[in-house]
Amino acid sequence: MGKITRFNSEVLIIGGGATGTSIMRDCALRGITCILLDKGDIASGTTGRNHGLLHSGARYAVTDSESARECIQENKILKTIASHCIEDTSGLFITLPEDDLDFQRTFIDACSSAGINTQRLTPQQAIDLEPNVNRSLLSAVKVPDGTLDPFRLCASNVLDAKNHGAQLLTYSMVKSLIRIGDRIIGAKCINTRTNENFDVYAQEVINAAGIWGKNICHYAELNVKMLPAKGSLLVFEHRINDLVINRCRKPADADILVPGDSISLIGTTSEEIDYKDIDALKISDKEVNILIEEGAKLAPILAQTRILRAYAGVRPLVDVGGGDGRNISRGIVLLDHEQRDGLAGFSSILGGKLMTCRLMAEMTTDLIAGKLGNSSTCTTHLQPLPGSIVNKHNKPKKTVFTTKAATHRHGETAVVTFDQSTKGKSIVCECEMVSVGEIEYAIKQLDVTNLVDLRRRTRLGMGSCQGELCTYRAASLFCDFANCSGHESSKLLMQFFEERWKGIKPVLFGDALREAEFTYWLYEGLFGATDINQLGEKQEDKEYYEV
């Protein structure tokens, strides 16, 4: 039996979402050695499956004042330290004829109590700010909402943490926790790409796995009750609104329309599901119809806009006293299992939301630092993330469009490191203006191993063609920058389309169906995609070919 690789660190973080990567950064900035591992890519779970709303807290002001105060606090911090991840759009809470206008006063008062600035607008003022809003609105309230790109946030957290000595292990699954008596001292893991086993030993293990955190607790023979609530969303082919549009009422299905880069998203639904189904989410026709019907009440043009895809995530709610997915608190739950269960070396950070990931990390790292005897204080609210630091004296020499897009995604400091040659400036994805140089940067600096990872770092394939006209070009670049063979890069291409198909299938009608047919004709009829798995394998008396 081969020798199992062993890693050693002060802290092991399980879960590479917004919370896990924020903890990784916080630990690293305090001089605490840490390893973060995730069973997939960073931001591949719930973090990458939300509407990307930079909450002002207004949505929670009436029903959850504590969450509202946390959101507006973190809203201000993130605008300062993560400017390249944020678009400060502002937001509207509109009252439609079918809504209770009296709720608006309750809403404004609740926002004021939580420290959230509001501005009441007449219908015409709202229409002037957002021309595509439903013109039958009775009134509107402007709030400091915006958009937050979770993929950029996580990638920047990891980049900063690695620059300070942290280590990232993606596609690494925890098989069990290593326990001696009443103490957890690490985890037994497997690399899901190579099937190699390895162990990570640490003084403290942090469970930041979100909804999957329940399974991690089970490895320690601990019971944490979590309430899986599925939320589904739709993505539209172009940006139909410049401000976030919300319904001014208690949270309900399809009451947020969020602009995001070149597209708009409508969300979300809420449906309780069995815990066993969290890795096999399915979006029903009923959910799609609700999102279209209710979304059109926010912006009528939505009903005539092509749908690109549908997707769903699971809210990581902790059931501490009963309730349903809409009414249960979205609050932060930090469990010190030494204090709670008599099991040292193990902590869980659960609940919360994308907006509070930095705060959750600060709370968790404060706890862990105390256990390790580290007296350093948190600085993540003060130090800008890589990409948010503007250098006015070092302008990148690239074409205007690719410069603007790449700077928006990675920050000016990163863009100046891109390949400045003719090839480096060549555009690979026209929808999102992704260049060869940006792809090289992502593969070499941002832990990208496949086209799905590349999509999360650069938005390649997230535009109106959904990768139809760019991913075959990007796949070939893995031969140049990741030492892939032609056959391996072809498999990456098919893996990408299989993944994208999951989101296209629920909306396979109208323009989406026609586009899917065209993609099939192109990749099957022209490229012979279904033959890829049969190629590149040496067979007796047969010649060896690569795609």
VORO-917322 format. One record per residue (C-alpha): residue number from 1; x negated, y, z; residue in one letter. Coordinates in steps of 0.02 Angstrom, whole numbers. Each point is the difference from the previous one (the first is absolute). Example, Ala and Ser with C-alpha at 12.3 -4.5 7.8 and 13.67 -1.06 7.14 Angstrom:
2
1, -615, -225, 390, a
2, -69, 172, -33, s
This chain:
547
1, 0, 0, 0, m
2, -72, 169, -50, g
3, -49, 133, 124, k
4, 137, 128, 34, i
5, -48, 182, -22, t
6, 12, 101, 160, r
7, 29, 188, 16, f
8, -23, 96, 163, n
9, 72, 169, 46, s
10, 64, 98, 148, e
11, 174, 9, -76, v
12, 97, -106, -124, l
13, 151, 85, -81, i
14, 129, -112, -82, i
15, 103, 90, -133, g
16, -56, 120, -137, g
17, 150, 114, -10, g
18, 8, 183, 50, a
19, -12, -39, 185, t
20, -140, -128, -15, g
21, -108, 109, -114, t
22, 31, 151, 114, s
23, -60, -102, 150, i
24, -151, -55, -101, m
25, -44, 182, -34, r
26, 31, 55, 180, d
27, -110, -140, 69, c
28, -140, 38, -123, a
29, 1, 186, 38, l
30, -18, -40, 185, r
31, -149, -113, -33, g
32, 96, -161, 33, i
33, -53, -140, -120, t
34, 152, -77, -82, c
35, 56, -122, -134, i
36, 168, 16, -85, l
37, 76, -146, -92, l
38, 159, -21, -100, d
39, 75, -150, -87, k
40, 16, 104, -158, g
41, -61, 170, -57, d
42, 13, 154, 109, i
43, 174, 80, -5, a
44, 71, -156, -83, s
45, 134, -27, 132, g
46, 133, 117, 70, t
47, -117, 151, -15, t
48, 4, -13, -190, g
49, 187, -32, -8, r
50, 82, 158, 64, n
51, 56, 162, -83, h
52, -158, 96, 43, g
53, 92, 136, 94, l
54, -102, 122, 104, l
55, 133, 14, 135, h
56, 27, 166, 84, s
57, 95, -98, 132, g
58, 164, 78, -55, a
59, 71, -169, -51, r
60, -17, -62, 179, y
61, 40, 163, 91, a
62, 181, -43, 43, v
63, -21, -186, 39, t
64, -179, -16, 65, d
65, -73, 162, 67, s
66, -163, -82, 58, e
67, -38, -66, -175, s
68, 46, 171, -72, a
69, -127, 88, 111, r
70, -135, -128, -43, e
71, 34, 23, -186, c
72, -13, 189, -3, i
73, -160, -9, 102, q
74, -79, -126, -119, e
75, 71, 92, -151, n
76, -106, 152, 45, k
77, -155, -104, 37, i
78, 8, -100, -161, l
79, 20, 157, -105, k
80, -166, 56, 73, t
81, -103, -160, -2, i
82, 75, -91, -150, a
83, 45, 136, -125, s
84, -45, -109, -150, h
85, 131, -129, 56, c
86, 138, 129, 18, i
87, 112, 108, -107, e
88, 79, 135, 105, d
89, 165, 5, -95, t
90, 121, 52, 140, s
91, 167, -87, 14, g
92, 186, 35, -7, l
93, 135, -76, 109, f
94, 159, 27, -100, i
95, 181, -9, 55, t
96, 118, -66, -133, l
97, 191, 20, -2, p
98, 21, -176, 71, e
99, -117, 40, 147, d
100, 44, 81, 166, d
101, -60, 180, -8, l
102, 3, 11, 190, d
103, -142, -126, 6, f
104, -114, 132, -76, q
105, 6, 105, 159, r
106, -39, -153, 106, t
107, -143, -39, -119, f
108, -75, 176, 6, i
109, 10, 4, 190, d
110, -83, -171, 15, a
111, -141, 55, -117, c
112, -27, 157, 102, s
113, -13, -102, 160, s
114, -131, -113, -82, a
115, -103, 148, -63, g
116, 47, -21, -183, i
117, 22, 161, -100, n
118, 160, 11, -101, t
119, 76, 125, -121, q
120, 184, -3, -43, r
121, 32, 29, -186, l
122, 152, 44, -103, t
123, 45, -120, -141, p
124, -75, 118, -129, q
125, -162, 19, 98, q
126, -16, -189, 7, a
127, 34, -16, -187, i
128, -130, 134, -38, d
129, -130, -101, 97, l
130, 53, -169, -69, e
131, 96, 14, -166, p
132, 44, -186, -7, n
133, 84, -4, 170, v
134, 187, -40, 3, n
135, 81, 168, -39, r
136, 156, -41, 98, s
137, -96, 13, 165, l
138, 80, 106, 136, l
139, -160, 52, 86, s
140, -182, -50, 24, a
141, -138, 8, 130, v
142, -183, 17, -51, k
143, -127, -98, 105, v
144, -190, -29, -11, p
145, 11, -174, -80, d
146, -126, -54, -131, g
147, -72, -157, -78, t
148, -140, -110, 65, l
149, -93, -129, -107, d
150, -29, -149, 115, p
151, -124, -83, -118, f
152, -114, 153, -2, r
153, 16, 20, 188, l
154, -53, -180, 36, c
155, -142, 4, -128, a
156, -66, 162, 76, s
157, 11, -71, 176, n
158, -100, -152, -53, v
159, -129, 102, -97, l
160, -31, 113, 150, d
161, -8, -148, 120, a
162, -124, -93, -110, k
163, -107, 156, -11, n
164, -9, -10, 191, h
165, -46, -184, 7, g
166, 167, -92, -2, a
167, 28, -157, -105, q
168, 149, -51, -107, l
169, 50, -178, -42, l
170, 148, -7, -120, t
171, 87, -159, -59, y
172, -44, -75, 168, s
173, 137, -88, 98, m
174, 2, -37, 186, v
175, 28, -186, 30, k
176, -8, 6, 190, s
177, -67, 104, 144, l
178, -154, -58, 95, i
179, 40, -12, 185, r
180, -100, -40, 155, i
181, 109, -14, 154, g
182, 99, 160, 18, d
183, -98, 98, -129, r
184, 6, 18, -190, i
185, -176, 12, -70, i
186, 30, -1, -188, g
187, 89, -83, -145, a
188, -24, -147, -118, k
189, 29, 58, -179, c
190, -3, -54, -181, i
191, -45, 96, -157, n
192, 153, -29, -109, t
193, -98, 25, -162, r
194, -145, -119, 37, t
195, 84, -113, 129, n
196, -153, 24, 111, e
197, 29, -4, 188, n
198, -82, 125, 115, f
199, 12, 59, 181, d
200, 3, 177, 69, v
201, -50, 24, 182, y
202, 44, 162, 89, a
203, 17, 72, 173, q
204, 172, 68, -44, e
205, 125, -60, -131, v
206, 133, 122, -61, i
207, 158, -64, -82, n
208, 52, 135, -125, a
209, 87, -116, -122, a
210, 168, 88, -1, g
211, 148, -116, -24, i
212, -124, -144, -13, w
213, -63, 44, 174, g
214, 127, -120, 73, k
215, -95, -145, -81, n
216, -166, 63, 69, i
217, 77, 5, 175, c
218, 59, -179, -23, h
219, -182, -52, -26, y
220, -28, 63, 178, a
221, 158, -90, 60, e
222, 85, 166, 32, l
223, 177, 47, -49, n
224, 39, 168, -77, v
225, 175, 24, -69, k
226, 2, 94, -164, m
227, 149, 49, -105, l
228, -37, -12, -187, p
229, 99, 131, -96, a
230, -23, -2, -187, k
231, 6, 164, -94, g
232, 13, 6, -191, s
233, -47, 143, -116, l
234, 5, 45, -185, l
235, -134, 88, -103, v
236, 49, 113, -145, f
237, -106, 30, -154, e
238, -29, 185, 25, h
239, 7, 130, 136, r
240, 177, 67, 12, i
241, -20, 103, 160, n
242, -140, 108, 70, d
243, 67, 9, 178, l
244, 48, -147, 109, v
245, 190, -9, 2, i
246, 89, -74, 152, n
247, 183, -16, 50, r
248, 40, 103, 154, c
249, 84, -138, 99, r
250, -51, -144, 110, k
251, -122, -118, -92, p
252, 87, -112, -127, a
253, -37, -93, -161, d
254, -77, 93, -148, a
255, -7, 170, 81, d
256, -179, 53, -41, i
257, -65, 46, -173, l
258, -189, 21, 4, v
259, -114, 69, -138, p
260, -166, -92, -15, g
261, -134, 50, -125, d
262, 81, -32, -170, s
263, 157, -91, 61, i
264, 145, 11, 123, s
265, 61, -131, 125, l
266, 171, -28, 77, i
267, 14, -93, 164, g
268, 35, -89, 104, t
269, 124, -134, 43, t
270, -3, -91, 168, s
271, 38, -184, 20, e
272, -42, -116, 143, e
273, -90, -156, -62, i
274, -67, -159, 77, d
275, -181, 10, 55, y
276, -42, -147, -111, k
277, 46, 105, -153, d
278, -121, 145, 28, i
279, -121, -65, -132, d
280, 136, -38, -129, a
281, 100, 159, -18, l
282, 134, 2, -134, k
283, 96, 151, -62, i
284, 182, -31, -42, s
285, 108, 78, -135, d
286, 105, 73, 140, k
287, -149, 94, 70, e
288, -49, 66, -172, v
289, 177, 62, -30, n
290, 9, 85, 171, i
291, -165, 89, -30, l
292, 56, 62, -171, i
293, 176, 51, 55, e
294, -50, 86, 161, e
295, -160, 72, -73, g
296, 98, 86, -139, a
297, 92, 97, 136, k
298, -164, 83, 46, l
299, -51, 36, -180, a
300, 127, -47, -135, p
301, -136, -11, -134, i
302, -61, -157, 88, l
303, 143, -100, -75, a
304, -68, 32, -176, q
305, -184, -26, 42, t
306, -91, -158, -48, r
307, -43, -114, 148, i
308, -177, -67, -1, l
309, 11, -127, 140, r
310, 68, -47, 170, a
311, -94, -50, 156, y
312, 32, -34, 183, a
313, -91, 6, 165, g
314, 36, -57, 177, v
315, 11, 126, 142, r
316, -112, -59, 144, p
317, 130, 26, 137, l
318, -26, -69, 175, v
319, 161, -53, 85, d
320, -17, 59, 179, v
321, 184, 12, 40, g
322, 111, -52, -145, g
323, 63, 100, -147, g
324, -4, -1, -189, d
325, -124, 58, -130, g
326, 74, 176, -12, r
327, 30, 33, 185, n
328, -147, -84, 84, i
329, -140, 119, 49, s
330, -143, 24, -121, r
331, -110, 36, 150, g
332, -178, -59, 34, i
333, -25, -158, 101, v
334, -177, -27, 68, l
335, -19, -164, 94, l
336, -151, -29, 111, d
337, 15, -189, 14, h
338, -122, -4, 146, e
339, 119, 107, 101, q
340, 161, -70, -73, r
341, -42, -186, -16, d
342, -162, -28, 95, g
343, -94, -31, -164, l
344, -157, 106, -12, a
345, -86, 56, -160, g
346, 163, 16, -99, f
347, 114, 148, -40, s
348, 143, 29, -123, s
349, 54, 164, -79, i
350, 174, -20, -74, l
351, 147, 105, -59, g
352, -28, 178, -54, g
353, -4, 58, -179, k
354, -118, 60, -135, l
355, 8, 179, 66, m
356, -63, -49, 173, t
357, -142, -116, -53, c
358, -137, 119, 57, r
359, 85, 27, 168, l
360, 25, -187, 22, m
361, -185, -25, -37, a
362, -49, 132, 128, e
363, 106, -82, 134, m
364, -69, -172, -39, t
365, -182, 54, -11, t
366, 16, 96, 163, d
367, 54, -163, 83, l
368, -138, -104, -80, i
369, -136, 129, 30, a
370, 43, -1, 184, g
371, -18, -189, 7, k
372, -169, 10, -88, l
373, -64, 139, 110, g
374, -8, 122, -146, n
375, 36, 177, 59, s
376, 7, 82, -173, s
377, 159, 95, -38, t
378, 105, -7, -157, c
379, -51, 117, -141, t
380, 109, -67, -143, t
381, 117, 149, 17, h
382, -145, 119, -30, l
383, -114, -82, -129, q
384, 61, 4, -182, p
385, 7, -164, -93, l
386, -114, -28, -151, p
387, 89, 83, -144, g
388, 74, 141, 103, s
389, -165, 94, 11, i
390, -7, 131, -137, v
391, -170, 48, -71, n
392, 25, 157, -104, k
393, -182, 2, -57, h
394, -5, -172, -81, n
395, 128, -10, -138, k
396, 18, -164, -97, p
397, -43, 5, -185, k
398, 147, -99, -68, k
399, 147, 32, -114, t
400, 136, 108, 77, v
401, 137, -131, 13, f
402, -105, -142, 71, t
403, -84, 121, 121, t
404, 166, 64, 66, k
405, 73, -175, 23, a
406, -156, -79, 75, a
407, -32, 147, 117, t
408, 180, -14, 60, h
409, -26, -184, 37, r
410, -177, -2, 72, h
411, -51, 178, 36, g
412, -127, 110, -86, e
413, -151, -72, 92, t
414, 36, -175, -66, a
415, 35, 57, -178, v
416, -173, 77, -21, v
417, -74, -175, 23, t
418, 96, -69, -151, f
419, -87, -51, -160, d
420, -15, 158, -105, q
421, -44, -87, -164, s
422, 116, -8, -148, t
423, 54, -174, 51, k
424, 25, 52, 181, g
425, 116, 141, -52, k
426, 103, -113, -114, s
427, 182, -17, 51, i
428, 62, -175, 41, v
429, 175, 39, 67, c
430, 87, 144, -89, e
431, 151, 2, 116, c
432, -103, 35, 157, e
433, -158, 69, -85, m
434, -120, -132, 68, v
435, -174, 2, -76, s
436, -135, -133, -18, v
437, -105, 94, 130, g
438, 141, -5, 127, e
439, 21, -187, -25, i
440, -186, -27, 24, e
441, 8, 102, 160, y
442, 148, -101, 65, a
443, -81, -168, -36, i
444, -169, 46, 74, k
445, 51, 112, 145, q
446, 181, -40, 48, l
447, -2, -190, 20, d
448, 97, -37, -159, v
449, -5, -181, -58, t
450, 145, -11, -122, n
451, 123, 104, -101, l
452, 131, 2, 138, v
453, -129, 75, 119, d
454, -48, 124, -137, l
455, 181, 55, -15, r
456, 4, 43, 185, r
457, -159, 104, -12, r
458, 29, 92, -164, t
459, 185, -18, -47, r
460, -52, -89, -160, l
461, 154, -91, -66, g
462, 122, 98, 109, m
463, 58, 118, -137, g
464, 139, -15, -128, s
465, -79, -145, -97, c
466, -32, -100, 160, q
467, -171, -54, -60, g
468, 57, -57, -170, e
469, -123, 109, -96, l
470, -145, 17, 122, c
471, -30, -155, 105, t
472, -83, -101, -139, y
473, -127, 140, -14, r
474, -24, 5, 188, a
475, -18, -190, 7, a
476, -148, 10, -118, s
477, -87, 122, 117, l
478, -10, -134, 135, f
479, -125, -85, -116, c
480, -107, 159, 3, d
481, 17, 48, 183, f
482, 47, -159, 97, a
483, -101, -133, -93, n
484, 158, -90, -58, c
485, -1, -113, -151, s
486, 123, 31, -141, g
487, 106, -144, 60, h
488, 2, 63, 179, e
489, 51, 175, -54, s
490, 139, -74, -106, s
491, 66, -91, 152, k
492, -3, 164, 95, l
493, 107, 74, -139, l
494, 131, -137, 13, m
495, -1, 10, 190, q
496, 39, 185, -14, f
497, 147, -28, -117, f
498, 70, -140, 106, e
499, -4, 118, 150, e
500, 82, 143, -96, r
501, 134, -119, -66, w
502, 66, -23, 177, k
503, 49, 183, 5, g
504, 68, 8, -177, i
505, 112, -154, 12, k
506, 133, 79, 116, p
507, 27, 144, -123, v
508, -8, -99, -161, l
509, 133, 93, -99, f
510, 7, 145, -122, g
511, -168, 83, -33, d
512, -90, -111, 126, a
513, 54, -155, -96, l
514, -55, 72, -167, r
515, -169, 48, 72, e
516, -23, -173, 76, a
517, 36, -79, -169, e
518, -129, 112, -83, f
519, -130, -46, 132, t
520, 37, -185, -29, y
521, -20, 18, -188, w
522, -164, 93, 22, l
523, -83, -116, 126, y
524, 73, -164, -58, e
525, 18, 30, -186, g
526, -160, 99, -27, l
527, -115, -54, 142, f
528, 66, -177, 31, g
529, 9, 30, 187, a
530, 76, -168, 46, t
531, -155, -87, -67, d
532, -119, 88, 119, i
533, 8, -131, 138, n
534, -46, -134, -126, q
535, -153, 91, -63, l
536, -170, 15, 79, g
537, 1, -179, 62, e
538, -125, -124, -73, k
539, 86, -154, -67, q
540, -79, -154, -76, e
541, -21, 13, -190, d
542, 73, 175, 2, k
543, -88, 163, -32, e
544, -9, 127, 142, y
545, 86, 165, -31, y
546, 29, 156, 103, e
547, 135, 127, -28, v
